[in-house]
Amino acid sequence: MIAEALLYAATAWRTQKAHRKYIRYSVNLWSRANRCSRQWAEHEENTRRAILAAMAGCKQRRTAVVLGSGLLRDVPIRELAASFDTVVLIDLVHVATVRMKMRRKAYRNVRLIERDLSGYDAIAAGEQPEPLGFLRNVPYLDLVVSANLLSQIGRGVQRRFEAERERMPEDTVEQLIKAHLSGLSRMPFKSCLVTDVSYAVIDRNGKTHEEADLMHGVAVPEARAAWAWPVVPIGEESADYQVIHQVIAAW
């Protein structure tokens, strides 16, 4: 708890006021990732491989953008920084450990930007959501990576939607998942999508007790790779149950 409190404090003063309410989610993720590092290792390596495979298909390597850069555990930042002129990491919150890593490794061509990538506010204002429209203004953009972000947008939007259901369209979550996918597919850059698409709660005997579609029925691109990610392994929250997410990668 002390480490989490120190990380929260170190992160808060560098985070925009509007985004500070999300710091606890990032700190909780940091804490769980450390506790579950062994069980998450394969997922993180698979994500890095997918990004590197997408990078290999780039004809030019001028600017790369990573959406949902998070803790950088699943992002091959060293290879991206060495291969591209500029790398832009975008997330709601960049925890202090990430900022320190950027300084310590002297990644002078890496930029950190805080941004809400959901598009929720546009729908709330009665506008057509285009959460990735800003990418049109990024010069010399050759690669965009959506790194284990899309399902998190869906879950965050679902929480906000449940609290404001009376003033939001019923298909708010589906609209924003579609908008993210559309933003990746309709622009002239190489893209790489890594996202968990479903989860299941499974007991020690292999029996499934609960399942959910994290894409809310929205079709995703054809996967070039797929794997299981034990997000909540046995012993993390329960001695009897684990939560397994199914992940796809498309590039």
N, C-alpha and C positions, 0 to 999 in steps of 0.2 A: 504493500500500500504506500510505503514511503516513496519508492521509486516512481510509482504512478503519479503521486502528488507532485513530486519534483518535475516530472516530465510535463504535467499539465501546466504548472506555473511557468516553466521555461518556454512553453509553446504559446501561452496566452498573450504575452506581451508583443509577440511578433505576428499575431493573427488579427485580421480585420474584426472589428467589433461585431459586425453582423454574422460572422462565422464562428464566433467563440462558443456558441451553444453546441457546436458539433465536435469540439475538442475531445469531450469525454468518450465519444465513439471511437475516435482515432487512438486515444490512450488505451481504451479497452482492447482494441484490435492489437496494438503493440504488445500488451500484456499477454493476450492469448497466443499470439504468434510465437512469443518466447517460450511459453509453457508447452506448446504443441509443435515445436520446431521439428522434431523427428517425424511426426505424422504428416506435417505439411510440406516436408522437403520435396517429395516427388511432384506435388502440385506446383510448387514454386519453380522447380526445374523445368517441368513441362511448359509452363507459361513463358519462361525465358527462351526456351527452344522455339516456340511458336513465333515470338517476336523476332528472334534472330533469323528464322526462315523467311519472314516477311521482309526484313531488312535486306536479305540476300537478293530479293527480287526487285530492289529499287535500281532504276537506271541511273539516277543521280542521288547524291546524298548531301543535300544542302541543309534542310531543316526537318527535324523530327519532333512530333508532339506526342506526349504520352498523357492520355486522359485517365484520371484516377491513378496517379503515380503512387499514392499511398506511402507505404513504408519502404518501398524500393526493394523489398525482398524478392519479388517476382519479376523485376525489371532489370534487364542486363545493361545497367547504366554505364558501366565502364566501356563496353563495346559500342554503345550508342554514342557516347561522348567522343570516342576515338574515331568513329566513322563519319559523323555528321559535323557540318560547320557549326550548327546550333541545335541544341536540344531544349525543348520547353516542357517542363513538368507542370501539369495542371491538376489541382485538387481543391476541395473546400478548405482543407487544413494541411499544412506541412509541419509535422511534429518536429520538435527541436533536434531529435536525433538525426533526422534527414538533413536539416540545415547544417548541422555540425559535420556530417559526412561530406556534404558538398564543399565545405570550407577546407576540411582536412585533406581531401583528395585533390583539391585545387582544380575542380571542374569549371574552368573559366568560361566555357562555352555553354554552360547549363543555366537556364533561367527557371525560377520557381514563380508560378502565378496561382493566386487563389481565385477560384471561380465556381459558381453554382452551375453545374452542367445539366441539371434536371430539366429546365424549361417550365417548371411549375408556375412561376410567377407570370409567365406569358399567358398561360391558360386562365389563371385567376383574373387577369386583366382583360379577358375576352379576345386575346390575340391568337394567331396561329403559331404554335410553338415551333421554333427552329433553334434548338439549344446549341447546335454545332455550327450555326451560320457564321459565327465570328471567325471560323477557320478560313473563310474566303479572304480575310484580310491579313493572313499570315504569309509573309513573302517567301517565295522559293520553298514551298511546303512539299515534301516528297514522301513522308511517311506519317501516318497517324495511327496510334495504338490505343485501343480501349481496353484497359487492363483490369479485368475482374471488377468492373464498375457497373455494368448495366443492371445487374440484379440488385445492387445496392441502391441505385437510383429508384428502381421499382419499389423496394422496401421503404425507402425514405418518403417517396411520394405517397405510398399507401398510408403511412402514419399521418401525414399532413391531410390527406384526403378524408380519412376517417374523422378527423377533428373539424373539418370544414365541409362536410358532405353536402350541406344544403345549398352551397353557392358554387359547387364545382360540377362539371359534367360527370356522368356516371362512368364514362370510359377514360377518365383522366390518366390512369396508370397505363392503359394500353396505348393511348395517344403518345405518351412520352417515350415509351419503349420504341414504338414505331419511328418517332422523330429522331431518336438517337441512331437507329439502324439506317434510316434514310440519310442522315447527315454523313455517315461513313461511306455509303455506297454511291452517292450522287455527285461526288466532287472528284477532281482530277488528281488524286494522290493515291499512293498505295496505302491500304488500310489493313489492320490486324485487329480482329475482335476476339477477345478471350472473355468468356462469361460463364458463370454457373447458370444452368437453365432449369434445374429442378432439385428438390431435396427429398430425402426419406429419413424417417426416424426408425431405427432398426435395433432390435434387442440382441442380447448375447447369443441367442439361438438362431439369429438370422431372420426372424420374423419382422415384417414391416408393419408398423403401427400407424404411420401417417405419411402422406406424400403430398407434395404441392408443386405446381408449375410456376416457377419464378418469372417466366415470360408472360404469364397471364394470357395464354393462348396465341400470342403473337409469333408468327413464323420467323425463325432465325436463318441465317445463311447456312449453306451446306458445310458441315464440319470437315476439316482436313485432319483434325485430331480430336480425341475425346478421352476423358479419364474421370475417375472418381476422386473426390477430395473429402477426406474425413474432417470436416470443419469442426465438429465437436466429437472427438474420440471418446470412447468409454473411459470413465474416470474424470473427465473434464467437468461435466455437470451432473453426471449420474453414473453409478457403478453398474447400471444395467442397460443403458441405452446409449447409442451414438447417432449422430446426424451426418449423413453422407450426402454431399452435393455432387451432381453430375455436371461436368464442365465440358464445353466445346471450344475449339479454336478454329477460326476461319481467316484466311488471308489470300 
